[in-house]
Amino acid sequence: MLPVIHLLEKSSFPAVHRSSVRVLQANLGYRCNQSCVHCHVNAGPNRSEEMSAGSVDLIIDFLTLNPGISTLDVTGGAPELNPHFRRLVSAARSLGRRVVDRCNLTVLSEPGMEWLADFLAEQGVDVVASLPCYLEENVDRQRGHGSFAASIRGLKLLNARGYGLPDGGPSLALVYNPQGAVLPPPQVELEEAYRVHLREEYGIQFTRLLALTNMPIQRFGSTLLSRKEFASYMEVLKGAHRPANLSAVMCRDLLSIDWQGYVYDCDFNQQLGLPLGAEKHRRHLSEISAPALTGAPIRVAEHCYGCTAGQGSSCGGALTARPAGGHHLDTVHGRA
């Protein structure tokens, strides 16, 4: 069976060029307290890769030298498990940058992480929290037994510190992922379903919902291959491609940094080892000038259809209000 990368590299996906660099997305490592089925990073408790103090220093210097970058987007694994997480976040905030923490919620309940909720609130960090469904059965199937209950505890901790409340507190965005090889339902309708259910059942509030398409790479890509669903899922993505989404894909204003400090056009390309733009070899952040990347080509492959299918998908959720033809809300109850 061919590795996923060999099934994705040859592609007819349209050319995309970077407009500017406004977001620096840093992957602090692949260590995580969970092993989710849909994870495109293949993160888990047994992964040991993590960003070093030297690479963290390099990111801080890069932000200092490039004032046009307005946002540091911190991801993983569970980025909070990196011992340099607090120093990086504090430095970025002191530089006046918005910081986004992509949090799996359950890490807030991990032993030794009691400081996390207070730290995020004190620093004014925006939280993007993974909650792939509002139903316990579906979440536990996708993320492991007990994950939903731990996620609810995490959300209550964040609400208690002002996150997601309507009075203008810190932003708390929730992330939905489909249960299997299907596109997400319309984000607007799904957000309302989340909002009603979480408020009525648990008293939880949040700022907005981000509906993300599962990408056919790493753990999810391997699952598709093992189930002989890879080709059919790619047909779904390509068949739902909308050219109008190309202008809003995340790679147009984002740089992705891996745990070793190497640079990619997006987090998905990072996981596939696809070098930046037209480069033949990967480049290190120490070799990059953000302004020089304006107008540069972005490396594309078949998985890019995951960002332009239907309502579109990016780190910020749907790119359009509703996909062409629509997808019924019952998709949220689907089985993997």
C-alpha positions in Angstrom: 0.0 0.0 0.0 1.4 3.4 -1.0 2.1 6.0 1.7 -0.5 8.8 1.8 2.0 11.4 0.4 2.5 9.4 -2.8 -1.3 9.5 -3.4 -1.5 13.3 -2.9 1.6 14.8 -4.6 0.4 14.6 -8.2 -2.4 17.1 -8.3 -4.4 19.4 -10.6 -5.3 21.8 -7.7 -5.3 25.4 -8.8 -2.2 27.6 -8.2 -2.3 29.7 -5.0 0.0 32.6 -4.0 0.6 34.1 -0.6 -0.8 37.6 -0.1 1.3 38.4 3.0 2.3 36.8 6.3 0.0 37.9 9.1 -0.2 34.6 11.1 2.7 32.6 12.5 1.5 29.1 13.4 4.0 27.2 15.6 3.7 23.5 16.3 5.3 23.1 19.7 5.5 19.3 19.4 3.6 16.1 18.9 3.2 15.0 22.5 -0.4 14.9 23.6 -2.5 13.4 26.3 -4.9 12.1 23.7 -4.8 10.0 20.5 -7.8 11.2 18.4 -9.0 9.2 15.4 -9.2 12.4 13.2 -5.8 13.8 14.2 -3.8 15.0 11.2 -0.6 15.3 13.3 -0.7 11.7 14.6 -0.1 13.1 18.1 -0.3 11.1 21.2 1.1 10.3 24.7 4.0 8.3 23.3 5.3 11.1 21.0 8.5 12.8 22.3 9.1 15.5 19.7 8.9 19.0 21.2 10.2 22.4 20.3 13.4 23.4 22.1 14.2 26.6 24.0 16.4 27.7 21.1 13.6 27.4 18.5 11.3 29.3 20.9 13.8 32.1 21.1 13.9 32.1 17.3 10.2 32.6 17.0 10.3 35.4 19.5 13.0 37.1 17.5 11.1 36.5 14.3 8.0 38.2 15.8 10.1 41.1 17.0 11.7 41.6 13.5 8.4 41.3 11.6 5.8 43.6 13.1 3.4 42.8 10.2 2.7 39.5 11.9 -0.3 40.1 14.1 -1.0 36.6 15.4 0.9 33.8 17.0 -1.2 30.6 16.6 0.2 27.9 18.9 -0.7 24.3 18.2 0.6 20.7 18.8 -0.1 17.9 20.0 -1.1 19.6 23.2 1.1 22.7 23.0 0.6 23.5 26.7 2.7 20.4 27.5 5.8 22.0 26.1 7.9 23.4 29.0 8.5 26.6 27.1 4.8 27.3 26.3 4.4 30.0 29.0 7.6 31.8 28.0 6.6 31.9 24.4 3.1 33.1 25.0 4.2 35.8 27.5 6.8 37.1 25.1 4.3 37.3 22.2 1.8 39.1 24.3 4.4 41.5 25.6 5.1 42.3 21.9 1.4 43.2 21.5 0.6 40.1 19.4 -2.7 38.2 19.5 -2.0 34.6 20.7 -4.3 31.7 19.9 -4.0 28.5 21.9 -5.3 25.4 20.1 -6.4 23.5 23.2 -7.9 20.0 23.4 -9.7 20.9 26.6 -8.8 17.7 28.4 -5.3 18.9 29.1 -6.8 21.4 31.6 -7.5 18.4 33.8 -4.1 16.7 33.5 -2.0 16.5 36.7 0.4 19.4 36.9 -1.7 21.6 34.6 -3.7 23.4 37.3 -2.0 26.7 36.4 -3.2 26.6 32.7 -6.7 28.2 32.9 -5.5 31.1 35.0 -2.5 31.7 32.8 -4.5 31.8 29.6 -7.0 34.3 31.1 -4.3 36.5 32.7 -2.4 36.7 29.3 -5.6 37.3 27.3 -5.0 34.3 25.1 -7.8 33.4 22.7 -8.7 29.7 23.0 -9.6 27.4 20.1 -10.9 24.3 21.8 -11.5 20.9 20.2 -15.0 19.5 20.8 -15.7 17.4 17.7 -19.4 16.9 18.7 -21.8 18.0 21.4 -22.8 14.4 22.2 -20.8 12.4 24.7 -21.1 9.1 22.7 -19.6 10.6 19.6 -16.8 12.5 21.3 -15.7 9.4 23.3 -15.7 7.3 20.2 -13.5 9.8 18.4 -11.2 10.8 21.3 -11.3 8.0 23.9 -13.5 7.1 26.8 -14.0 10.0 29.3 -12.9 12.6 26.9 -16.3 14.3 26.7 -16.6 14.6 30.5 -13.1 16.1 30.7 -13.9 18.5 27.9 -17.0 19.7 29.7 -14.9 20.3 32.9 -12.4 22.2 30.8 -15.1 24.4 29.3 -16.5 25.2 32.7 -13.1 26.2 33.9 -12.7 28.6 31.0 -16.2 30.0 31.4 -15.5 30.7 35.1 -12.6 32.9 33.9 -14.7 34.9 31.5 -14.1 32.9 28.3 -16.9 32.7 25.8 -19.2 35.0 27.7 -21.4 37.6 25.9 -19.9 40.5 27.9 -16.8 40.7 25.7 -14.4 38.4 27.6 -11.7 36.3 26.0 -12.7 34.4 22.9 -13.6 30.7 23.2 -14.1 29.0 19.8 -15.1 25.4 19.6 -13.9 23.0 16.8 -16.2 20.4 15.2 -14.8 17.6 13.1 -17.0 15.0 11.3 -17.1 11.5 12.6 -15.8 10.0 9.3 -15.3 10.5 5.6 -17.9 13.2 5.1 -17.9 16.9 4.8 -19.0 19.0 7.8 -22.6 20.3 7.9 -23.3 24.0 7.5 -21.3 25.8 10.2 -24.0 28.4 11.0 -26.7 25.8 11.7 -24.3 23.5 13.6 -23.2 26.4 15.8 -26.7 27.0 16.9 -27.2 23.3 17.7 -24.0 23.3 19.8 -25.0 26.5 21.5 -28.5 25.3 22.6 -27.4 21.9 23.7 -24.3 23.0 25.7 -26.2 25.8 27.4 -29.3 23.7 28.3 -27.4 20.6 29.4 -24.3 22.0 31.0 -24.7 25.8 31.3 -21.7 26.3 29.0 -21.3 29.3 26.7 -18.8 29.9 23.9 -18.0 32.6 21.3 -18.3 30.7 18.0 -18.0 27.3 16.3 -15.4 26.3 13.7 -16.4 23.4 11.4 -13.3 21.8 10.0 -13.0 19.2 7.3 -11.0 16.0 8.2 -7.8 16.0 6.1 -6.7 12.8 4.4 -3.3 12.7 5.9 -1.5 11.1 8.9 -3.7 9.1 11.2 -7.0 9.9 9.4 -5.4 9.3 6.0 -4.1 5.9 7.2 -7.5 5.0 8.6 -9.1 5.8 5.2 -6.5 3.6 3.5 -7.1 0.7 5.8 -10.9 0.9 5.2 -10.4 1.3 1.5 -12.2 4.7 1.6 -9.3 6.9 0.6 -10.2 7.2 -3.1 -13.9 7.7 -2.4 -13.2 10.5 0.2 -10.9 12.2 -2.3 -13.8 12.1 -4.8 -16.0 13.8 -2.3 -13.5 16.6 -1.7 -12.7 17.2 -5.3 -16.4 16.9 -6.3 -17.3 19.7 -3.8 -14.4 22.0 -4.8 -15.5 25.6 -5.0 -13.1 28.0 -6.7 -14.5 30.9 -4.7 -12.9 29.5 -1.6 -9.4 29.9 -3.0 -9.2 33.6 -2.0 -9.8 32.8 1.6 -7.7 29.7 2.3 -5.5 30.0 5.4 -2.1 29.5 3.6 -2.5 32.9 1.8 -1.5 34.8 5.0 0.0 32.1 7.3 3.4 30.4 7.9 3.6 27.1 9.6 6.6 26.3 11.8 7.4 22.7 12.9 8.9 21.7 16.3 12.4 21.9 14.8 11.9 25.4 13.4 11.4 24.5 9.7 8.9 26.4 7.7 5.9 25.2 5.6 3.0 26.8 3.8 0.5 25.3 6.2 0.2 22.7 9.0 -1.0 20.1 6.6 2.0 20.5 4.3 4.1 20.3 7.4 2.8 16.9 8.3 3.4 15.7 4.7 6.9 17.1 4.6 6.2 19.3 1.6 8.8 22.2 1.4 7.8 25.8 1.3 6.5 27.0 -2.0 8.6 26.1 -5.0 11.6 25.1 -2.8 13.1 21.6 -3.3 14.3 21.4 0.3 12.8 22.6 3.5 14.0 25.9 4.9 14.5 27.0 8.5 12.9 30.0 10.1 16.3 31.5 10.5 16.6 31.7 6.7 13.2 33.3 6.1 12.1 36.9 5.6 8.4 37.4 6.0 8.1 40.4 3.5 10.0 38.4 0.9 7.2 35.8 0.8 4.6 38.2 -0.4 3.3 37.0 -3.7 5.3 33.7 -3.5 3.8 30.5 -4.7 2.3 28.0 -2.2 2.9 24.3 -2.4 -0.3 22.5 -3.3 -1.3 18.8 -3.6 -4.5 16.8 -3.6 -5.2 17.3 0.1 -5.7 21.0 -0.6 -9.2 20.1 -1.8 -10.1 19.6 1.8 -9.8 23.4 2.3 -11.9 24.3 -0.7 -14.7 21.7 -0.6 -18.2 22.8 0.1 -18.3 25.7 2.6 -14.5 25.5 2.8 -12.3 24.8 5.8 -9.3 26.4 7.4 -7.9 27.1 10.9 -10.7 29.6 11.2 -13.5 27.3 10.2 -15.8 27.6 7.2 -14.8 30.1 4.5 -18.4 30.6 3.3 -21.7 30.7 5.1 -23.2 27.6 3.4 -21.8 24.9 1.0 -23.2 24.6 -2.5 -26.1 22.2 -2.3 -25.9 22.1 1.5 -25.3 19.2 3.9 -28.0 18.2 6.3 -27.3 18.8 10.0 -27.8 15.2 10.8 -24.3 14.6 9.6 -23.2 15.5 13.2 -24.7 12.2 14.4 -22.8 10.2 11.8 -20.7 7.2 12.7 -17.0 6.9 12.0 
